[in-house]
């Protein structure tokens, strides 16, 4: 069974993505939270509420607020408010005082990994970069592959900039990962534009009768979506981890990042035949939606 470790900033689409991974039966060895859509402590409490509601026990660790370097970009405050409150999921009104682990984030991540673990990164790469800096080749040897929702070749999602939030929030951290020996699969804005979360889909899912708590969570997040996510960003990444046949077009690249000036956080790419970074630029939307509906109706 494939072992995976999840690093998340607990946006609302992260909830769908994590639920999909749980539903797939993959062994999740741990979850860490990073500063992004949600603050790390709040995000950790929310994922703990979800896991308690589902009756699942997965180790959780709170990441640090401090980025590898400071960023001038942040997610819209309305996105953070809705992601942190989760008041539209009233059945998650479970009291969680704190989510604590005595280890620091680097030790937690490293010690949670078995050999050949797959990393699934749904937010900025701060935690993973810190772990790589501390453990170096020992960390690289444990990781089979890292899947990253972030960046873009032709597109971005930060208003007025050709950058993507997860990468732009901590581009130095992303650069550390890109320069490592860990094989990486980048699912960027180019690919996520293939799977919109539109009104027609919402209406279809509203009519679906769910059979379990996991499906209910996915359905409720989708139908209560108020432009929290226009596309299925993180769920697309999870779907590719579950079933790589969803990929329609991919290319190996050497990736670098602009770290200064107005384009700070922009991904620069160069095609290559022997790079360790695979960028997914196009997916089969029908395959993605079929997988999503199969999980919701299971």
N, C-alpha and C positions, 0 to 999 in steps of 0.2 A: 504494500500500500504506500502511495506517495505521501511523504511527510511534508507539511508546509508550516511556515511561520508567517503570521500576519502583522504588518505594521500599518497603522491606520490613524487618520486624523478625524475619524468619526463624523464625516458629513452624512447627510441622509442617504446618499447613494452608496456610501460605504456599508450601511446597514444591509441593503439589498445584496451587495457583493459578498459580505461575510455570511449572510444567510444562505446564499447559493453555495458557498464553499462547504458550509456545515452540511447542507442537504446532499452534497455530492459523495459524502462518506469519506473524504480525505482526512487523514489524521492531522489535526492542528495541534502543534506542540506548544504554542504560546501566542499571545497577542500583546503588542506594545502600542502605546498611543503617542502621537507626535503632535506638535503644535501646528494647526492648520485651520480647517473650518471650525473645529472645536478646540478648546484648551485641553491639554493633556489630562489633567485630573478629572475634568467633567466628562471627557470622552471615555475615560476608563470606567467611571461610575455608570455611564450609559450602556457600555458593552456588558458590564457586569449585570446590570438589570435585565438585559436581553437574555444573557446566558442563564440567569437564575429563573427567568420566566420559562425558558425552554427546558430547564432541568439539566443543564450541561455544565460541566466543570472544566474550564480551560484556564491555565495560569495567565495572569494579566500583570503588566508592569506599566507604570506611568513614566512617560518620557519627560525630558527636560523642556522647559519653556525656551531656554537659551538656544538660539540657532548657532550653527558653525560660524555664521556671520550675520549681521543684522540686515534686514531687507526693508525697503521702502514700500513694498507691496503687501497688502493683506486682503483676505477674503471680505466681501461685503458684510457689514455688521448684522444685517437682517438674516443672512445665511447662518451666521454663528448663533444668533438668538434662537432660531427655529431648531437647529441641530442640537443645541445644548438643552433646550427645554423639553423637547419631545412631548409637549402637552397634548398633541393630537393622538398619541398612543397611550390613552388613559389607563389601559390595563398594565402598563409598565410602571405604575405608581408603587414601586417597591423601594423601601428605605435602604439606602446604601450609605453608611457613614463614611467609609473610605476604602480605597483599593490600594493596598500597600504590599510591597515586596522589599525585603531588607537589602536586596542587591541593588546596585546602581544599574542604569539601563543597559550599559555595555555588557556587564557580566550576565544580566538576565538573558539578553538576546543570545550571547555566545553559548551559555550553558543550556539554553533551550533547544539548541540545534543538535540533531543527530547528524551523522555523516550522510551526505546527499540530500539535505533538506532544501526545499524550494522556498525562497523568500517571495512573499506577495506584498508589494508596497503600494498602499493606497493613498499616500499623502507625501509631504515633503520628506526628503531622504536624510534628515538630520540624525536620527537614531542609528540608522544603518551605517552612515559615514563615521560616526563616533566609535562604533564597534569595530569597524574595519581599521581605523587609525590605531586603536588600542591593541587589537589582536593580530593584525596583519595577515600573514600567510596562513596562520592557524585558522583564522576565520574563513579565508578564501577556500581552504581545503574542505571545510564542512558544507559549503554552499554548492549545490548542484547547479542552480540557476536562480536568477533574480528577475521577477516580473515587476515592471515599473509602470504605473499609470502616470504619465507626465510627458511634457515636451510636445513638440510638433515639428514636422519638416516644412510644411507650407502654411500651417495655421496655428493660431494661439487662441486663448480665451480670456485674457486680461484686456478689458476695454482700452482701445487706443494703442495697444502694443502687440507685437508679434511674439508673445511669450505665453506660457501656460503657468497657472498658479502654483502647482506642486513644485515645479522646478524653480520658478522665479522667487519663491519664498526662501529658498536656501540653495542658490546655484553653486556655491562652493562645495556643499555636501554632495550635490549631484556630480560635480566634476571629480570628486574623490572616487565615487562609484564607477564612473565612466572610465577612469584611468586604471581601475583594478583588473585583476585577471578573472573576475567572476563573469561567466557568460550571462548576458543580459538580454531580456526581451522588453522593448519599450512599446507600450500601447499609448500613442499620443492622440492629439486632437484630430489629426488626419483620419484616424480610424474611427474615433468615437462619433464623428459626424455622420457615419453610416447608420447609427442606431439612435434616432431621435426618440425622446420620451414625450410624444405629442398627445393631443386631446383625444384623437381617435383610439389610440392604444389604451388610454386611461378608461375610456368608455367600455372597451372590450373587457378589460380586467375587472371593472366594476361588476360585470355580470357573472364573473367566475365565483363559484362556491368553493371555499377553501375547506380542507379536511384536517388540517393540523395547525398548531401554533406558529410554526416556522413559515408556512404559506401565508397565514394571516398577516404576519409582520410585513412580508414582501408586498402583499396586495395593498395594505393600508398605507405604506410609505409611498407607493406609486400613485394611488388615487388621491392622497392628500398633498401631493406635490404642488407647490405654488411657485413654480419657476426656481425651485431650489436646485434643480438640475435640468437642463434643456436636453441633454443627451445622457445615455446610460454610460457614464464615464467608467467608474470602478466596476459596475456589474459586467461590462464588456471584458475587462481584464480578467475577472473571475471566470467568465465563460471560456476564455481562451486557456486558462489553467486547467479547467475541467475537460475541455474538448478542443484541441488545437485545429481540428478540421474547419472550425469557424473562420480561420485565417484565409483570406483570399489573395492578398498580395503582401509580401514582405521583402525587405532588402537589408543586407548587411551594410553597416555604416561604421565609420570612425566619427564619433560625436565629440564635440567640444562645446564650451559655453562662453558667451560674452559675460564678463564679470564687472564691467565698468560702463558708465554712461547711460544714455537713454534706453539702450537695448539690453541692459543688464538682465540676465536670465534667459536670453534667447539662445536656442539650440542651433549650433552650426553643424552641418553634416557633410560628409564626404563618402560617396559610395565606394565600396571595396569588396573584394571577393573573399577576404580572410579576416574580417573584423570579428570581435567578440560581442558586438552589439547588433541585435536584430531589431529593426524598427518595423512595426506592423502599420501599414498605411491604408489597407483596405480589408474589410471583412464581409462575410456573407450575412446580411441582416436577417434573412429568413431563418438561417440556422440559429442565430442568436435568439430571436423571438420564440422559436420553437422550444429551445432549451429553457427559456424563462417561463413559458406557459407550462411546460412539462413539470417544472419544479413547483409552480404555484398550485397546480391541480393534482399533484401527487398525493 
